[in-house]
Amino acid sequence: MDERERVHARPLVAKTVPAALTALIGDVKRDLSQLVAERPLAAAEALRGLASWAEATAARAQDAARIGATQAALNRVGRRPASGRRLGL
């Protein structure tokens, strides 16, 4: 992996939501808005379930990102910095 990819491309790709998923989320928002107008109690139930799932899934995603960042930092320990000196604990 070259420096440009490591510094620029990977972080951008890591944060980019796939277009197909963005479109699906837009469809769900539209459908839920319509359900609110037609059947508010059903919409409230669906939104509560979605909110609960989203909160739990976001927590797992944050944990995975934190673990990934920690692992990346651990992988760097012991590598030679630009000065040529060895890092150590």
N, CA, C and O of each residue as an XYZ file, in Angstrom:
356
protein
N       0.848     -1.172      0.000
C       0.000      0.000      0.000
C       0.896      1.238      0.000
O       1.800      1.365      0.826
N       0.634      2.142     -0.932
C       1.466      3.337     -0.990
C       0.953      4.406     -0.017
O      -0.150      4.305      0.519
N       1.772      5.414      0.190
C       1.466      6.478      1.158
C       0.171      7.206      0.824
O      -0.625      7.503      1.714
N      -0.039      7.494     -0.466
C      -1.246      8.227     -0.875
C      -2.507      7.437     -0.521
O      -3.476      7.992     -0.005
N      -2.478      6.152     -0.801
C      -3.641      5.318     -0.496
C      -3.883      5.269      1.012
O      -5.019      5.407      1.465
N      -2.820      5.073      1.785
C      -2.954      4.957      3.237
C      -3.460      6.245      3.866
O      -4.299      6.209      4.767
N      -2.960      7.377      3.401
C      -3.285      8.654      4.030
C      -4.588      9.246      3.514
O      -5.337      9.846      4.284
N      -4.873      9.088      2.219
C      -6.008      9.794      1.631
C      -7.187      8.889      1.254
O      -8.320      9.137      1.665
N      -6.920      7.861      0.487
C      -8.012      7.061     -0.072
C      -8.733      6.213      0.973
O      -9.962      6.232      1.041
N      -7.991      5.479      1.778
C      -8.632      4.574      2.737
C      -9.557      5.289      3.729
O     -10.678      4.830      3.947
N      -9.120      6.399      4.334
C     -10.042      7.081      5.258
C     -11.318      7.574      4.564
O     -12.398      7.537      5.153
N     -11.194      8.030      3.329
C     -12.365      8.499      2.592
C     -13.321      7.348      2.302
O     -14.528      7.469      2.515
N     -12.788      6.244      1.821
C     -13.626      5.072      1.528
C     -14.268      4.539      2.802
O     -15.426      4.121      2.786
N     -13.524      4.552      3.903
C     -14.042      4.035      5.170
C     -15.271      4.806      5.644
O     -16.127      4.241      6.326
N     -15.371      6.091      5.292
C     -16.480      6.924      5.765
C     -17.597      7.088      4.734
O     -18.631      7.679      5.044
N     -17.411      6.584      3.532
C     -18.390      6.789      2.464
C     -19.469      5.717      2.509
O     -19.174      4.523      2.458
N     -20.712      6.148      2.606
C     -21.851      5.230      2.603
C     -22.130      4.833      1.150
O     -22.208      5.701      0.280
N     -22.281      3.535      0.878
C     -22.576      3.108     -0.491
C     -23.854      3.765     -1.020
O     -24.832      3.918     -0.288
N     -23.835      4.146     -2.279
C     -24.973      4.850     -2.896
C     -26.256      4.031     -2.820
O     -27.330      4.582     -2.577
N     -26.154      2.727     -3.025
C     -27.354      1.878     -2.977
C     -27.988      1.908     -1.585
O     -29.212      1.919     -1.457
N     -27.150      1.921     -0.545
C     -27.677      1.984      0.816
C     -28.310      3.344      1.091
O     -29.361      3.423      1.727
N     -27.679      4.407      0.620
C     -28.251      5.749      0.773
C     -29.622      5.826      0.116
O     -30.542      6.432      0.665
N     -29.762      5.214     -1.056
C     -31.053      5.199     -1.756
C     -32.094      4.410     -0.961
O     -33.241      4.842     -0.845
N     -31.706      3.270     -0.420
C     -32.638      2.468      0.382
C     -33.095      3.226      1.619
O     -34.276      3.195      1.968
N     -32.175      3.901      2.278
C     -32.533      4.689      3.460
C     -33.517      5.796      3.085
O     -34.468      6.061      3.819
N     -33.288      6.433      1.953
C     -34.230      7.445      1.469
C     -35.616      6.861      1.235
O     -36.622      7.485      1.571
N     -35.669      5.657      0.657
C     -36.954      4.984      0.438
C     -37.656      4.686      1.761
O     -38.864      4.885      1.884
N     -36.900      4.209      2.747
C     -37.487      3.899      4.054
C     -38.026      5.169      4.705
O     -39.117      5.159      5.276
N     -37.274      6.255      4.623
C     -37.746      7.526      5.192
C     -39.043      7.969      4.534
O     -39.984      8.386      5.210
N     -39.086      7.876      3.211
C     -40.298      8.266      2.489
C     -41.483      7.394      2.906
O     -42.571      7.901      3.178
N     -41.261      6.074      2.952
C     -42.339      5.158      3.321
C     -42.816      5.383      4.748
O     -44.015      5.326      5.021
N     -41.882      5.638      5.660
C     -42.274      5.896      7.044
C     -43.047      7.205      7.172
O     -43.996      7.291      7.952
N     -42.652      8.217      6.418
C     -43.389      9.487      6.439
C     -44.815      9.283      5.957
O     -45.753      9.855      6.513
N     -44.976      8.472      4.928
C     -46.319      8.176      4.416
C     -47.116      7.388      5.449
O     -48.307      7.635      5.635
N     -46.462      6.440      6.121
C     -47.145      5.654      7.150
C     -47.585      6.533      8.319
O     -48.651      6.311      8.894
N     -46.774      7.525      8.673
C     -47.153      8.453      9.747
C     -48.471      9.140      9.394
O     -49.342      9.295     10.249
N     -48.613      9.547      8.144
C     -49.837     10.242      7.718
C     -51.040      9.303      7.695
O     -52.155      9.715      8.016
N     -50.820      8.055      7.320
C     -51.930      7.113      7.150
C     -52.246      6.314      8.409
O     -53.416      6.122      8.742
N     -51.220      5.849      9.110
C     -51.404      4.988     10.287
C     -50.347      5.342     11.327
O     -49.344      4.641     11.459
N     -50.569      6.421     12.062
C     -49.551      6.928     12.988
C     -49.108      5.932     14.060
O     -47.932      5.908     14.424
N     -50.030      5.109     14.572
C     -49.627      4.151     15.604
C     -48.685      3.090     15.034
O     -47.716      2.706     15.690
N     -48.958      2.627     13.845
C     -48.074      1.651     13.193
C     -46.713      2.286     12.906
O     -45.673      1.649     13.071
N     -46.734      3.537     12.480
C     -45.478      4.238     12.201
C     -44.660      4.394     13.481
O     -43.446      4.195     13.471
N     -45.319      4.747     14.575
C     -44.616      4.908     15.850
C     -43.974      3.590     16.266
O     -42.837      3.579     16.738
N     -44.683      2.492     16.099
C     -44.131      1.174     16.438
C     -42.925      0.847     15.564
O     -41.898      0.383     16.060
N     -43.052      1.089     14.277
C     -41.942      0.820     13.359
C     -40.741      1.702     13.694
O     -39.605      1.228     13.677
N     -40.976      2.963     13.993
C     -39.885      3.886     14.310
C     -39.205      3.531     15.629
O     -37.987      3.662     15.747
N     -39.971      3.083     16.618
C     -39.353      2.652     17.880
C     -38.426      1.457     17.637
O     -37.308      1.412     18.151
N     -38.900      0.500     16.856
C     -38.068     -0.659     16.548
C     -36.822     -0.275     15.775
O     -35.734     -0.780     16.053
N     -36.975      0.611     14.810
C     -35.840      1.068     14.015
C     -34.842      1.840     14.883
O     -33.631      1.664     14.749
N     -35.353      2.691     15.769
C     -34.472      3.471     16.639
C     -33.683      2.561     17.576
O     -32.489      2.777     17.787
N     -34.332      1.556     18.134
C     -33.659      0.616     19.022
C     -32.560     -0.136     18.271
O     -31.440     -0.265     18.765
N     -32.882     -0.623     17.094
C     -31.902     -1.335     16.271
C     -30.747     -0.409     15.889
O     -29.584     -0.807     15.963
N     -31.058      0.817     15.483
C     -30.028      1.762     15.055
C     -29.081      2.090     16.203
O     -27.870      2.175     15.998
N     -29.609      2.273     17.396
C     -28.758      2.584     18.546
C     -27.800      1.434     18.849
O     -26.611      1.659     19.071
N     -28.307      0.216     18.859
C     -27.465     -0.949     19.139
C     -26.427     -1.154     18.037
O     -25.270     -1.466     18.320
N     -26.835     -0.982     16.801
C     -25.926     -1.179     15.672
C     -24.855     -0.091     15.638
O     -23.697     -0.375     15.328
N     -25.226      1.142     15.951
C     -24.253      2.235     15.994
C     -23.211      1.978     17.078
O     -22.029      2.258     16.881
N     -23.641      1.450     18.215
C     -22.693      1.139     19.293
C     -21.706      0.064     18.834
O     -20.510      0.163     19.107
N     -22.205     -0.963     18.138
C     -21.303     -2.002     17.623
C     -20.334     -1.432     16.600
O     -19.159     -1.801     16.590
N     -20.809     -0.535     15.738
C     -19.952      0.076     14.725
C     -18.866      0.931     15.378
O     -17.711      0.900     14.953
N     -19.233      1.690     16.404
C     -18.251      2.512     17.108
C     -17.207      1.644     17.795
O     -16.018      1.965     17.784
N     -17.655      0.538     18.395
C     -16.713     -0.387     19.023
C     -15.757     -0.960     17.987
O     -14.551     -1.030     18.225
N     -16.284     -1.369     16.843
C     -15.450     -1.947     15.783
C     -14.448     -0.912     15.274
O     -13.291     -1.249     15.022
N     -14.872      0.333     15.119
C     -13.966      1.390     14.653
C     -12.875      1.656     15.681
O     -11.712      1.847     15.324
N     -13.251      1.669     16.958
C     -12.269      1.905     18.020
C     -11.261      0.751     18.077
O     -10.060      0.982     18.215
N     -11.742     -0.471     17.971
C     -10.850     -1.638     17.978
C      -9.923     -1.581     16.770
O      -8.732     -1.867     16.891
N     -10.458     -1.212     15.601
C      -9.630     -1.093     14.402
C      -8.547     -0.050     14.558
O      -7.407     -0.272     14.150
N      -8.890      1.090     15.145
C      -7.905      2.156     15.347
C      -6.844      1.716     16.347
O      -5.660      2.003     16.169
N      -7.267      1.019     17.398
C      -6.317      0.522     18.388
C      -5.372     -0.489     17.766
O      -4.169     -0.458     18.022
N      -5.916     -1.396     16.942
C      -5.075     -2.390     16.286
C      -4.080     -1.730     15.339
O      -2.920     -2.136     15.275
N      -4.522     -0.722     14.610
C      -3.623     -0.015     13.697
C      -2.484      0.636     14.475
O      -1.335      0.611     14.033
N      -2.797      1.219     15.631
C      -1.758      1.838     16.454
C      -0.781      0.786     16.977
O       0.430      1.006     17.004
N      -1.323     -0.354     17.388
C      -0.448     -1.428     17.861
C       0.443     -1.950     16.742
O       1.598     -2.304     16.977
N      -0.086     -1.999     15.540
C       0.699     -2.468     14.395
C       1.871     -1.543     14.101
O       2.904     -1.977     13.593
N       1.702     -0.259     14.425
C       2.767      0.713     14.162
C       3.883      0.655     15.206
O       5.004      1.082     14.932
N       3.589      0.130     16.397
C       4.592      0.069     17.459
C       5.754     -0.797     16.984
O       5.561     -1.906     16.485
N       6.945     -0.276     17.149
C       8.122     -1.033     16.771
C       8.606     -0.754     15.360
O       9.711     -1.163     15.004
N       7.819     -0.076     14.553
C       8.271      0.274     13.209
C       9.203      1.466     13.287
O       9.123      2.270     14.216
N      10.067      1.572     12.330
C      11.039      2.676     12.321
C      10.384      3.966     11.820
O       9.779      3.981     10.748
N      10.505      5.048     12.596
C      10.018      6.342     12.120
C      10.960      6.890     11.048
O      11.995      6.289     10.760
N      10.610      7.999     10.476
C      11.403      8.596      9.399
C      12.835      8.877      9.830
O      13.746      8.839      9.003
N      13.049      9.159     11.110
C      14.397      9.465     11.590
C      15.291      8.234     11.624
O      16.508      8.357     11.767
N      14.702      7.050     11.494
C      15.480      5.824     11.520
C      15.619      5.231     12.914
O      16.125      4.119     13.063
N      15.178      5.955     13.937
C      15.233      5.416     15.298
C      14.108      4.420     15.477
O      13.042      4.556     14.876
N      14.347      3.438     16.290
C      13.338      2.408     16.538
C      12.464      2.829     17.710
O      12.955      3.288     18.741
N      11.149      2.663     17.529
C      10.221      2.940     18.618
C      10.186      1.740     19.546
O      10.346      0.608     19.090
N       9.987      1.953     20.794
C       9.905      0.834     21.724
C       9.049      1.183     22.919
O       8.699      2.341     23.145
N       8.728      0.174     23.661
C       7.936      0.373     24.865
C       8.814      0.270     26.087
O       8.329      0.410     27.209
